[in-house]
């Protein structure tokens, strides 16, 4: 319970701080907050870059970050709706696979009185008969 309380406190503090800094307000205020955060983190990022053995790209400016965030948001929305669109078919496939796996278990076959020579027939073949 203590760990959960600490996590909720950290998340709540982060949301409060971001709200106070203006991240959730108009887009120009969000860009100002991003640039402020970028400026504040720049020395720490430079220190980390010294320790990394390869070259890292620079942190994007506010305008560029806004464009990148919009692109990733749009890709996320498209991927979500593609997932939701394929979900009924995928659930059907997973259900058939699960049922066939269960029915192939020798203990289940004994329970239902099926002989070991009987095999499960995929639904497509049953529909054709």
N, C-alpha and C positions, 0 to 999 in steps of 0.2 A: 504494500500500500504506500510505503514511503517513497519507493522508486517512482510509482505512478504520480504521486503528488509533485515530486521534483520535476518530472517530465512535463506535467501540465503547467507547472509554474514557469518553466523555461519557455515553453511554447507560448503561453499567455504573455510573458514578458517580451518575447520577440515580436508578437503581433502588436502589443502596445507601443513598443519602440518604433516599429515601422509605421504605425498609424500616426504617431507623434511627429515623425520625420516627414510625413506627407506622401508616403509611397502609395497609399490607397486613394489619393485625391486626384485632381485633374492630371492629365498626362504631362503637362509642362512642369508641374510641381514634382511629379514622380521622376522626371528626368533630372531635375535639380537635385533631388535626394540621391539619385543614383550617382551623379557626378560627385556629390559631396562624399558619399561612401567610397567611391573609387579613389578620390584624392586621399582620404583617410587611410585606406588600405594599401596605397602605393608603396610605402616603405617596407611593409611586411611582405608584400608580393615580391619586391626586389630582393629581399633577404632569402626568400624561399627559392627564387630563381637561381641564386648563386649556388645553392646546394643541389640543384638538379643538374645531371650531367648532359642534358640536351636543351636546345633552344625552345622556348615556349612562345606562342603568339602573344601580342599585347592584349590587355583587357580592352574591349571595344568601348568607344566613346558613347555618350548618352544616346545620340541619334542612331548610331549603328546598333546599339544594344536594343533599342526600341524596335527596330526593323527585325532583328534576329528573334526577339521574343515573340513578335507577331507571327513570324513564319513558323516557329516551333508550336505556338498555340494552335495555329490553323492545322498543322500536321497532326497534332494531338486530337483535335476535334474530328478530323477525317478518320484517323485510326480508330477512335472510339466508336464512331457510327459504323465503320466497316465491321468491327468486332460485334456490335449489337446486331447488325444485319445477318452475320453468319452464325450467330449464337444458336438459333433453333436447329439448324442443320447439324451443327457441331454437337449439340446436346443429344440429338437423335443418334448420331454416330457413336458417341461415348456410351450411351445407354445400351445400344446393340452389342458393342464390344464387351461391356461389363456383364451383360446377361449371358453372352456366349462363354465368357471366361468362367463365370460361376457354374454354368451347366456342364462345362468340361471337367470340373472337379470330380474325381472318382467318388468321394463321399457324398456329394450331392446326387450323383447318378444312383447310388445305392438307396439314398433316401427316397427318391421318386420312383424307384424300381426300374430304372432304365438299364439295359444290359450294356456291358463295356463296349460292345461292337457298335452300338448306336452312337452316331455322332450328331452334333448340332448342325443344323442346316441353316445357312444364312437366310435372312428374311427375303432377299431377292429371289432365291430359288423356290421358296415356299409360295411366293406370289405367282410365279410362272406355272406352278402345278395346277 
